[in-house]
Amino acid sequence: MLGLQSYASSSDGESDHEDAATATTNSESSAPIPDHLLPVDKTHSLSTSIAVCAAPTVVPIGASAVPRTLDPTLKEVTYNPRYEEMYAPVKGPEHPDLTMQQRAPRNTLAGYVEKAHINAFEFENQRRTFHTYGYALDPSVDDQADGQSFVGDLQSAYDDNGKTVFEAPKAKKLRKQEKNDNPEDIEGFLGPWGKFENEVSVAKPNEQERAELDELLSKRHKRGRIPEDKPLEEKSTLHIKDAYDYQGRSYLHAPHDLGVNLRSNAPPTKCFLPKAHIHTWSGHNKGISSIRWFPKTAHLLLSGSMDCRVKLWEVYGERRCIRTFSGHRQAIKDIAWNNRGTNFLSASYDRYIKLWDAETGDVVSRFTTRKMPFCVKFHPDNSKQHLFVAGTSDKKIICWDTRSGDIVQEYDRHLGSVSTITFVDDNRRFVTTSDDKSMRIWEWDIPVDMKYIADPTMHSMPAVTLAPNGKWMACQSLDNKIVIFSALNRFKMNRKKTFTGHMVSGYACQLDFSPDMSYLVSGDGDGKCYIWDWKTTKMYKKWQAHDGVCISALWHPHEASKVVTAGWDGQIKYWD
């Protein structure tokens, strides 16, 4: 390049020209010289002012200005292409088998997205207008949208001329109202109570309106009124002939010639696990719902069933069915003795609680709040045997007086139907559990709970039994556990004592302690009966007691190893 730039320079021009001239003169004699070989005249030469670049155009290494093309059918690219190369238009013939959707231009995986700008104020303006007046501008962005069309309530849009919430539309025309705000005009003062134009006030409906009104009121009355059931014939059937002994004492009198002191207040010194099935009481057509020992002596057994009947059974002797009490329309839910055993209560799903005379079989009185009673319990004090409490389906605990038949107190704090009522602390307090998965402790005759126990880990507890020593409560929890609460002072859960292994989820299986507090017995949903050790919470024994649910298990208070169980198969079984 430098040699070309210095070609025909001024320094060597003269000598070169002379050499060329001599060569020319020397060669004139020999042969003529072609024009393209003659030296260029300095007047026509560009070498003195412009550098001539005779090198060809070469692509520099490292940066290529030539765009590369990508084959659209490639599955893998071995280099890192630029954006312009990746999104360059496809060149060449079009694929003949593409569908319309595949031919459509797209800039995302799902389709083609157009860039649009939305003014935040205008968007909020139209949104509020639509929610307030029911119309808004058509948000379409196609070529046909003119910015004057509306969506929604078109009639309102045309009536208001498309006004938005920031451009208040024309106020609606209101009916004119008679006005007289002069307080001095005592007779004609109207204030805000003036009539509107064309308002007709008629004091009495015409015959057609009266007929329609009567029909409407009769329908409402029928819908809201609870139909009163016709009185059901309440009767009892005595199944034995020797209801009275030679001294004139009824079957409620406990026998003396059994070898067991049924009147003793002391429990057996040592209890043992039952081993054999010794008797079955059959007589109910449907499942048993509740069983109760006769108070203190336990020489009789009372059972309430889903066949709407209550039966009284002998525990000793021939173990016969003594009497059947019939007086409910629906299944029996709970039963309860008074302290002397002369009367008992039966709570049924027909919304009635009935007080029966256990000796004569007559109904002494009836109680109802038109709600289902789920549990009933007499007050344990001998001086308050005329009072009993019942937990109902409307979340209340109601206290009745059997002498007057009136409600004397209501405890209304639960959030679900009340499941159990248990008297504790020398009968000064009672504990209730409910379907709201909580436990509440009440002072007697004070309708505000003194303590409320609820925990996210707690479940519903539909069966609660007080220990013989009065210090603990065993609660059947629906998470297949038996949990223990203290029955004194703080009513705290004993976390160290939890009895597991049975399946009671969904069933209100009643449980019981052995008289000496050595064992805890319970049924379960599979018909099995379980016995645990009280101190170690270890399961000692389980056996198949019933075909259906074993709904109740009670330990005899004077026998060391006798347990009675009741199931939904309609049978009551005695184990020793």
ZAMARGU-4260 file (C-alpha; in steps of 0.2 Angstrom, whole numbers, plus 5000, padded with zeros to 4 digits):
<rodrens>
0) 5000/5000/5000 | 5014/5012/5004 | 5023/5008/4988 | 5008/5012/4978 | 5006/5029/4988
5) 5024/5034/4983 | 5022/5029/4965 | 5027/5043/4953 | 5032/5055/4967 | 5041/5072/4964
10) 5058/5067/4970 | 5061/5053/4958 | 5050/5060/4944 | 5063/5069/4934 | 5076/5055/4934
15) 5062/5043/4930 | 5056/5054/4916 | 5073/5056/4909 | 5076/5037/4909 | 5060/5034/4901
20) 5064/5047/4888 | 5081/5039/4884 | 5073/5022/4883 | 5060/5029/4871 | 5073/5037/4860
25) 5083/5021/4860 | 5068/5011/4856 | 5060/5022/4843 | 5072/5015/4831 | 5068/4997/4835
30) 5048/4997/4838 | 5034/5008/4843 | 5028/5007/4862 | 5010/5004/4867 | 5001/5018/4875
35) 4997/5008/4891 | 5015/5006/4894 | 5020/5024/4893 | 5022/5033/4909 | 5007/5044/4915
40) 5008/5062/4913 | 5010/5072/4929 | 4996/5083/4924 | 4983/5069/4923 | 4990/5059/4938
45) 4981/5057/4955 | 4995/5049/4964 | 5001/5065/4971 | 4984/5070/4980 | 4974/5054/4983
50) 4979/5037/4990 | 4973/5023/4980 | 4967/5007/4989 | 4968/4992/4977 | 4964/4979/4991
55) 4948/4970/4989 | 4934/4971/5002 | 4937/4958/5016 | 4925/4953/5030 | 4934/4957/5046
60) 4936/4942/5059 | 4925/4942/5074 | 4911/4953/5068 | 4900/4948/5054 | 4888/4960/5046
65) 4881/4947/5035 | 4864/4941/5043 | 4863/4923/5045 | 4846/4913/5042 | 4838/4900/5053
70) 4829/4885/5046 | 4812/4886/5054 | 4812/4867/5055 | 4827/4866/5066 | 4825/4858/5083
75) 4842/4863/5090 | 4854/4878/5087 | 4873/4875/5090 | 4877/4894/5092 | 4869/4908/5101
80) 4859/4918/5088 | 4854/4936/5089 | 4836/4942/5092 | 4835/4949/5074 | 4840/4932/5068
85) 4828/4922/5079 | 4813/4933/5074 | 4817/4937/5056 | 4802/4933/5044 | 4802/4916/5037
90) 4808/4916/5019 | 4804/4904/5005 | 4788/4895/5001 | 4774/4894/5014 | 4770/4877/5021
95) 4754/4871/5012 | 4747/4861/5026 | 4746/4874/5040 | 4730/4878/5048 | 4722/4895/5050
100) 4728/4895/5068 | 4746/4891/5063 | 4746/4904/5050 | 4741/4918/5061 | 4755/4929/5067
105) 4760/4927/5085 | 4773/4934/5096 | 4769/4924/5112 | 4767/4906/5114 | 4748/4908/5116
110) 4745/4920/5102 | 4748/4938/5096 | 4748/4952/5109 | 4746/4970/5104 | 4753/4984/5114
115) 4740/4995/5121 | 4741/5010/5133 | 4727/5012/5146 | 4724/5028/5155 | 4722/5024/5174
120) 4710/5038/5177 | 4699/5034/5162 | 4699/5015/5166 | 4693/5019/5184 | 4681/5032/5178
125) 4672/5019/5166 | 4673/5005/5180 | 4664/5016/5192 | 4652/5022/5179 | 4647/5004/5175
130) 4645/4999/5193 | 4635/5015/5197 | 4624/5017/5182 | 4625/5000/5173 | 4634/5006/5157
135) 4651/5011/5151 | 4661/5014/5134 | 4664/5000/5123 | 4682/4995/5127 | 4685/4986/5110
140) 4700/4992/5101 | 4696/4985/5083 | 4694/4997/5068 | 4676/4998/5070 | 4676/5005/5087
145) 4671/5024/5086 | 4672/5028/5105 | 4654/5032/5106 | 4646/5015/5108 | 4642/5008/5125
150) 4640/4991/5134 | 4628/4987/5148 | 4612/4996/5150 | 4611/5005/5133 | 4594/5014/5137
155) 4601/5022/5153 | 4617/5027/5143 | 4607/5036/5129 | 4595/5044/5142 | 4610/5051/5152
160) 4620/5055/5136 | 4634/5044/5141 | 4638/5054/5157 | 4651/5046/5169 | 4651/5047/5188
165) 4662/5062/5187 | 4649/5071/5176 | 4633/5069/5186 | 4619/5063/5175 | 4603/5073/5175
170) 4593/5070/5191 | 4578/5059/5190 | 4561/5068/5191 | 4553/5065/5207 | 4535/5065/5211
175) 4529/5081/5218 | 4524/5081/5236 | 4512/5091/5246 | 4521/5102/5258 | 4516/5112/5274
180) 4530/5115/5286 | 4522/5129/5295 | 4522/5123/5314 | 4509/5136/5318 | 4496/5127/5307
185) 4492/5113/5319 | 4478/5105/5309 | 4486/5106/5292 | 4504/5103/5297 | 4512/5089/5286
190) 4531/5090/5288 | 4539/5075/5279 | 4523/5065/5279 | 4514/5074/5264 | 4506/5064/5251
195) 4513/5063/5233 | 4504/5067/5218 | 4490/5055/5212 | 4493/5045/5228 | 4477/5036/5234
200) 4475/5031/5252 | 4462/5018/5255 | 4459/5012/5273 | 4450/4996/5269 | 4454/4983/5255
205) 4441/4979/5243 | 4434/4961/5242 | 4447/4955/5229 | 4462/4962/5240 | 4454/4955/5256
210) 4453/4937/5248 | 4471/4938/5242 | 4477/4944/5259 | 4468/4931/5269 | 4475/4917/5258
215) 4493/4924/5260 | 4490/4925/5279 | 4484/4908/5280 | 4499/4901/5271 | 4511/4910/5282
220) 4502/4904/5297 | 4503/4886/5291 | 4521/4888/5287 | 4526/4895/5303 | 4515/4885/5315
225) 4522/4869/5322 | 4509/4856/5321 | 4503/4850/5338 | 4503/4831/5339 | 4488/4822/5345
230) 4490/4816/5362 | 4498/4799/5362 | 4491/4785/5373 | 4504/4783/5387 | 4503/4766/5394
235) 4514/4754/5403 | 4514/4735/5403 | 4518/4724/5418 | 4526/4708/5413 | 4527/4699/5430
240) 4514/4693/5442 | 4523/4694/5458 | 4525/4713/5458 | 4523/4714/5477 | 4530/4702/5490
245) 4522/4695/5505 | 4526/4711/5515 | 4518/4722/5501 | 4535/4729/5494 | 4536/4732/5476
250) 4550/4727/5464 | 4559/4743/5468 | 4563/4736/5485 | 4581/4728/5484 | 4582/4710/5489
255) 4592/4705/5505 | 4595/4686/5501 | 4608/4688/5487 | 4625/4687/5497 | 4629/4704/5491
260) 4626/4719/5502 | 4617/4731/5489 | 4615/4745/5502 | 4633/4746/5506 | 4642/4763/5502
265) 4659/4755/5501 | 4665/4749/5484 | 4672/4731/5482 | 4690/4730/5489 | 4697/4723/5472
270) 4689/4722/5455 | 4693/4709/5442 | 4691/4708/5423 | 4675/4700/5417 | 4679/4684/5407
275) 4662/4676/5402 | 4645/4681/5395 | 4632/4675/5408 | 4615/4683/5402 | 4607/4692/5388
280) 4591/4703/5390 | 4581/4704/5374 | 4565/4713/5371 | 4569/4729/5361 | 4565/4729/5343
285) 4578/4742/5339 | 4595/4748/5345 | 4598/4753/5363 | 4602/4771/5366 | 4605/4772/5385
290) 4605/4761/5400 | 4605/4766/5419 | 4607/4756/5435 | 4594/4758/5449 | 4601/4771/5461
295) 4613/4764/5474 | 4607/4746/5474 | 4608/4743/5455 | 4596/4728/5457 | 4586/4734/5442
300) 4592/4740/5425 | 4582/4754/5415 | 4585/4754/5396 | 4579/4767/5383 | 4578/4761/5365
305) 4575/4768/5347 | 4559/4758/5347 | 4551/4772/5357 | 4550/4762/5373 | 4558/4761/5390
310) 4560/4744/5399 | 4564/4739/5417 | 4574/4723/5419 | 4579/4712/5434 | 4597/4710/5437
315) 4596/4696/5450 | 4585/4681/5451 | 4576/4676/5435 | 4582/4692/5426 | 4565/4695/5419
320) 4558/4711/5410 | 4547/4719/5424 | 4538/4733/5415 | 4538/4742/5398 | 4534/4760/5397
325) 4526/4767/5380 | 4522/4785/5377 | 4534/4793/5365 | 4532/4795/5346 | 4550/4794/5342
330) 4567/4786/5348 | 4572/4788/5366 | 4588/4799/5368 | 4592/4798/5387 | 4585/4792/5403
335) 4588/4797/5421 | 4583/4791/5438 | 4579/4802/5453 | 4589/4798/5470 | 4576/4787/5477
340) 4572/4777/5461 | 4553/4781/5462 | 4553/4791/5446 | 4563/4793/5431 | 4564/4805/5416
345) 4564/4800/5397 | 4570/4812/5384 | 4564/4808/5366 | 4567/4815/5349 | 4548/4819/5348
350) 4553/4835/5359 | 4545/4829/5375 | 4553/4825/5392 | 4541/4814/5402 | 4542/4810/5421
355) 4536/4792/5424 | 4532/4784/5440 | 4543/4768/5440 | 4531/4758/5451 | 4514/4762/5443
360) 4520/4765/5426 | 4510/4782/5425 | 4516/4798/5417 | 4517/4811/5431 | 4520/4826/5420
365) 4527/4831/5403 | 4539/4845/5398 | 4543/4852/5381 | 4551/4868/5373 | 4548/4862/5355
370) 4566/4858/5354 | 4575/4841/5355 | 4582/4836/5372 | 4598/4827/5371 | 4602/4824/5389
375) 4593/4825/5406 | 4599/4825/5424 | 4590/4827/5441 | 4599/4838/5453 | 4609/4826/5464
380) 4604/4835/5481 | 4590/4827/5490 | 4583/4844/5494 | 4582/4848/5476 | 4575/4832/5468
385) 4560/4843/5461 | 4573/4851/5449 | 4580/4844/5434 | 4591/4851/5419 | 4590/4846/5401
390) 4602/4850/5387 | 4593/4854/5370 | 4596/4856/5352 | 4594/4875/5353 | 4611/4877/5363
395) 4602/4879/5379 | 4602/4870/5396 | 4585/4872/5404 | 4580/4869/5422 | 4562/4864/5426
400) 4553/4862/5442 | 4543/4846/5442 | 4530/4853/5455 | 4524/4867/5444 | 4530/4862/5427
405) 4538/4879/5424 | 4555/4883/5418 | 4565/4891/5432 | 4582/4894/5424 | 4590/4895/5407
410) 4609/4893/5403 | 4612/4900/5386 | 4630/4901/5382 | 4634/4886/5371 | 4636/4888/5352
415) 4630/4870/5348 | 4618/4858/5354 | 4622/4852/5372 | 4627/4834/5374 | 4631/4830/5392
420) 4628/4837/5409 | 4638/4832/5424 | 4637/4838/5442 | 4654/4841/5451 | 4661/4849/5467
425) 4647/4842/5479 | 4634/4847/5467 | 4638/4866/5468 | 4643/4866/5450 | 4640/4856/5434
430) 4650/4853/5418 | 4642/4853/5401 | 4649/4848/5384 | 4642/4853/5367 | 4644/4850/5349
435) 4654/4867/5348 | 4669/4856/5354 | 4670/4866/5371 | 4667/4862/5389 | 4659/4875/5401
440) 4658/4875/5420 | 4643/4883/5428 | 4639/4888/5446 | 4621/4881/5450 | 4608/4894/5447
445) 4620/4906/5439 | 4616/4907/5420 | 4634/4913/5416 | 4648/4900/5414 | 4662/4902/5426
450) 4674/4894/5415 | 4676/4890/5397 | 4687/4877/5390 | 4691/4876/5372 | 4706/4871/5362
455) 4710/4869/5344 | 4715/4851/5347 | 4699/4847/5356 | 4685/4837/5348 | 4666/4835/5352
460) 4664/4825/5369 | 4646/4817/5368 | 4649/4806/5384 | 4656/4811/5401 | 4657/4800/5417
465) 4662/4806/5434 | 4674/4795/5443 | 4668/4787/5460 | 4680/4798/5470 | 4673/4814/5462
470) 4690/4820/5457 | 4691/4816/5438 | 4680/4816/5423 | 4682/4804/5409 | 4676/4811/5392
475) 4674/4801/5376 | 4682/4812/5363 | 4677/4809/5345 | 4695/4808/5339 | 4695/4790/5346
480) 4702/4794/5363 | 4696/4796/5381 | 4703/4811/5389 | 4703/4815/5407 | 4699/4832/5415
485) 4701/4837/5433 | 4683/4839/5442 | 4690/4851/5455 | 4697/4869/5455 | 4705/4872/5438
490) 4696/4859/5428 | 4712/4856/5418 | 4715/4842/5406 | 4727/4828/5412 | 4738/4826/5397
495) 4747/4811/5404 | 4731/4801/5405 | 4724/4797/5387 | 4716/4781/5383 | 4716/4775/5365
500) 4714/4760/5354 | 4695/4760/5351 | 4685/4767/5337 | 4671/4779/5343 | 4672/4793/5330
505) 4654/4797/5326 | 4646/4788/5341 | 4641/4794/5359 | 4648/4778/5367 | 4645/4779/5386
510) 4659/4774/5397 | 4661/4770/5416 | 4674/4767/5430 | 4675/4751/5440 | 4670/4754/5458
515) 4687/4754/5465 | 4694/4765/5451 | 4706/4752/5444 | 4698/4750/5427 | 4690/4761/5414
520) 4677/4752/5402 | 4670/4758/5386 | 4661/4752/5370 | 4665/4757/5353 | 4658/4758/5335
525) 4663/4741/5330 | 4653/4732/5344 | 4669/4729/5355 | 4671/4732/5373 | 4687/4739/5380
530) 4695/4739/5397 | 4710/4749/5402 | 4720/4751/5417 | 4717/4767/5426 | 4735/4770/5432
535) 4745/4765/5417 | 4732/4768/5403 | 4737/4751/5396 | 4723/4741/5387 | 4720/4725/5397
540) 4706/4717/5388 | 4694/4719/5373 | 4681/4707/5366 | 4667/4707/5353 | 4652/4711/5363
545) 4638/4716/5350 | 4635/4714/5332 | 4632/4733/5330 | 4638/4748/5339 | 4642/4745/5358
550) 4634/4761/5364 | 4635/4759/5383 | 4645/4749/5395 | 4642/4750/5414 | 4651/4742/5429
555) 4641/4735/5443 | 4644/4746/5458 | 4643/4731/5471 | 4650/4717/5460 | 4669/4715/5458
560) 4669/4709/5440 | 4651/4711/5432 | 4649/4723/5417 | 4633/4726/5407 | 4634/4732/5389
565) 4621/4738/5377 | 4621/4739/5358 | 4612/4744/5343 | 4608/4726/5340 | 4594/4728/5353
570) 4602/4717/5366 | 4609/4720/5383 | 4622/4708/5389 | 4629/4704/5406 | 4647/4699/5408
575) 4656/4691/5423
</rodrens>
